[in-house]
Amino acid sequence: MNNMSKNYLVLVLLLTGLLSTSPGSAQCQSGRVKLQMLGTRGPELWDGQASTGYLLWLDDRARVVIDAGPGTVQNFEHSGARYEDLDLFLFSHFHIDHSADFPAYVKGGFFTDRKRDLVLIGPSGNDYLPSTDQFLLRFFGKDTGVYPYMSSFIDPDAGSSYKILPKTVASSYKLLDEHEVYAHRGIRVKAVSVHHAVLPALGYRVELAGCVISFTGDMSGRFHTMPDLARGSDILVAHNAIPEDETGAGQLLHMKPGYIGKLAADAGVKKLLLTHLMKRSAGRKEENLALIRKHYKGEILFPRDLDVFRP
């Protein structure tokens, strides 16, 4: 086949949707997928919205929870989701505003008909935060847990209707490669280390029904790992916790608006959702939007709790 014929074939495939330059986008079956906000704020108590948490639906079943901050378990109930339908929890890290409701999910789930094991994925730990394995043990460990009466859900030798299965993903400045951390029942998850000051943290890419939804979690952007992970995402959920002129610890923990815009543009995402708002960023929305739009020209939204989005 000569070069002209090859070029013609590539053009035909692109036009017919059989070849895509954006991973997951051409085949996205958006009618099968929903992203719902369980919590759109940070740790402050100020406007009635829950702390960080998200829910992915596939074929009208709740399948993945990403982070479980305070208030998210009530919004999970309000969403109409069923605990027994969940496949896994993904934790970006184990700050309180991302994880404190997890034992409430498990306790509430005790009163459901759940029989399948539940997977819990999150980062490794250090002196400031527990690893994923430790997180479970510190809540439900038989001898040392805060709630040892729930230990049967993690003790392999104890009788229970299902088990919670932790998977710890190594996270540090020395480990910046993407890893596939889950692939089961039509859902594929990749993770990468992100910079959240000295705290182990992960960003996620979730692929389902041909659609791609990515989550930055809390990060400053200093590792520059998210643009590749989020490449071609139908939706990118990015945390807008600080304004552009933030100094001190805040800028080591979170992205400035200008960086969010560059990330979304570099990754070529179709839709950008700005969450994890705090007082210092929520009061400057228009300014932050203008900074983001200098780089990113796609759709930008500020969700509120329980809002639903299609890829």
N, C-alpha and C positions, 0 to 999 in steps of 0.2 A: 504494500500500500504506500503510495507516495505521500509527501507532506500535505499537499492540497487535500487529498482524500481524507487523511487523518484529521485535519482541521475541520473539515465539513462534518465528519462523524461526531467529533466533540461538540460542535455547535448544535447538532441535532439532539444529542443526549441532554445537553443543558436545557434546551427549549422544551423537551418532553418531560423534564424532571427526573430522568433516570440517572443523571450525574449531578452531584451537588458540590458546590465549592464551600458550603457552610455546613459543618457536621450536624446532622440531625434535623436541619431545618426543612429540607424539601419534602421529607416524608412525615413531618409532624402531624399526627392525628389529634388536632387540638380539641375536638369534641369529646375525646376520651379523658382529657387531663384537666385538672383544676389545681390551682395554688390558692390556699386560703390563709389569711393572716390570723394567727392565734394571739399574737402580741407584737406591737409595733414600736414599743418604747424601750428605753434603757432602765436603769435601776431607780430613777427618781419617782417620787409619789406626787403627781401634779395634775394630770388631766383625765384620769379615769381609764386610761388605756393600759393593757397588760404589758409586762416586760416581754423580752424577745421569744418568739416561737412561730413556727410555720407548719402547715399541714399540706401534704400532697395527696390528691385523690386520683385514682385510676379506675375508670369504668364505674364511677359512683360509689367506690369504696375507699375509705381512708386508709392509706397504705404506709406513709412515712411522716413522722414528726421530726422536725429539725429544731432543736433547742426547746427547752421547757421552762421558761422563766415564770416568775410569780404571776398568777392570774390566767395563765394559758390553759390550765386544766378546766377552768369554768368555760372558757371560750370553746374548747374542744367539745364539751357537752352541748353548748349552744349551737355548734355547727351541725349537730346531728350525726357526727361520726360515732363509730362503734369501736371500742377498745379491742374487741376480738378480731377485727379486720386488719389491725396494724401488723406490718412486717418488721419494721425497725424504727429505732430512734437514732438520729444523728446529732451528736453534740459538737459544736464548734470549739467549745472549751467549757470549763466548769466554774466560771464566775456565777455568783448567786443569781443574777438577773438572766441567766441562760439555762439554769439547771434546777432551781429549788423546787419546782413543782413535780419533778419526776416521781418521788415516793407517793405523791397524791394520785398520779396516774395508776401506779401499781396497786395501791390500796383500793381505789375505785374499781380497777379491773378485776379485783378479787370477786366482785359480785356479778361478773359477767360469765358467759359460757366459753371463755377462751380456753383452747386446748393446745394450740400451736406454740412452740417456743418463740420468744421475742428477742430479736438481735439488738444490741446496743453498741454503737460505734462512736469512738471519740479519741482524743489525743492522749499521748503519754503525759506523765506528770513531772513535777519538780518540787522544790521546797515551798512553792506558793500555791500550787493546785494539785489535786490528786490525778493519777492516771485513771483511765476508764475502769480498769479492774478495781482499783482502790475506791473509786467513787461508789461502786456497788457494795463493796465490803463495808465501807464506813456507814452506809445506810442500813444494810440488811445482814451484816455478818452475825453469825450465831453467837460469838463470844464478845465481839467488840463493836457491833453495829448500834446505831442510834435506835433502830427498830428491829431487834433480833427476832421478834415474834413473826417477822416476815421472811426469815432466813430460808425457809423451804423453797423459795423461788430461785435461790442461787446455789443451794446445797445440792450437789448431784445425788447424794445418798438419801435425801429426804423426799417424802411423798408430796407431790403437788401436781396440779393440772397442767402446768407448763413450766418451763425454765426461762430465765433471763440470761442470755448468752453474751458476755462482753467481748469486744474486739478492740484492743488498744492499737492505735496507729502511731508509730514513732513520729515525733514532731520536734524539729529544732532547726537552727540556722544551717546545720550541716546536712540536713535531709530535705532537699528542696525538689525532689522528683515527684511527679504524679504517681499515684498508686490506685489501682482498682481495688476497692475495699468490699464491694458487695455486687453480686450478680445472681439474681434469683427471681422467679415468678414475674418476669417482664420488667424488672427494675435493675438498672446498673448504676453504681455509684463510684465516682473517683474522688480522691481527696489529695490535698497538697498542704504543706506547712505554710502558714502566713505569719507575718510579724505582728505580734500583739505585746509590745515591750518584751519583758522577760518571760512571758507566760506561753506555754505550749498551746497552740491553736491551729485549727484546720479550716480551710475553705472547701466547699463541696460542689461537685457537678453531678446532677441526677438526670439520667436519661430514661425515658419511659414513653412508650407508644410513638417512638420516633422524635419526641420533643426533648429539649434540653433546658433545664432550669438550674441556675447556679447561684450559690450563696457565698458571699465574702466572709460572713461572720465579722467579728471585731478584728480589725487589722489596720496598720498604718500604711501598708503598701511597700515597705522597705525591702521586702524579699522579691517583689515584682513577679510573683508566681501566679497570680490570679488571671492575668490576661490570656495566658495559654490555656489554663484550665477552663475558663469561661468562653473560649473561642466559639463564635457562632451560636451562642445561647439564645433561645427564644425569649427568656426572661432572665435578668440578672437582679438579684436582691442584694443591695449594697447598703451598708450602715453609715448613716449621715449623722454622727453624734457630735461633730465639732464644726465651727466655722473656719474660714481660711486663715484667720489671724490667731488661731489657738497656739499657745506656747506651753512649755512645761510638759508634764506627764501626758496630758491629753493628746498631743501630737505624736507621741510614741505608741499610743494605744489605738488611735483611730485615723481614718483617712480624712484629709482635707477635701473640700468640694472639688477643687481643681483636679486633684488626683482621681477622684471618682469619675469625672468626665473623661480624662485620658484613658482610664481603664476600660470604660464602656466603649469608647471609640476604638481603642486598640483591639479589643476582643470582638468587635463587630456585632454586639448584641442588638436584638430587635426592640426590647422594652426594658426600661430601667425603673425599678421600684426602690424608693428611698425610705428606709425604716430605721429602727433603733434611734429615733429622735430623742434629743434631750433639750432642756430649756435653752441652752446656749446655741443650739442649732435651729430649733423650731421657731425661735423668734426672729430668724434671719433667712427665712425660706427663699424670698425673692432674690436676695443677694447670692445665696448658695446656688440657686437655679441658674442665674446668669453666669456664674463661674463654670458650672458644669456644661452649659450650652456653648461655651467657647470651644469645646472639644467634641461634644456628643450632640448629634442632631436628631436622634430618635425620640421616641415617646418616653416621657418622664412622669412618674406619678408618686404622690405621697399617700400610701395606703393608711387606712385605719383598721382597727380590730374587726375581724370577721369578713372583711372585703374579700371577694373572690376574683381571680384573674385566670383567663385562658391563655395558653401560649400562642 
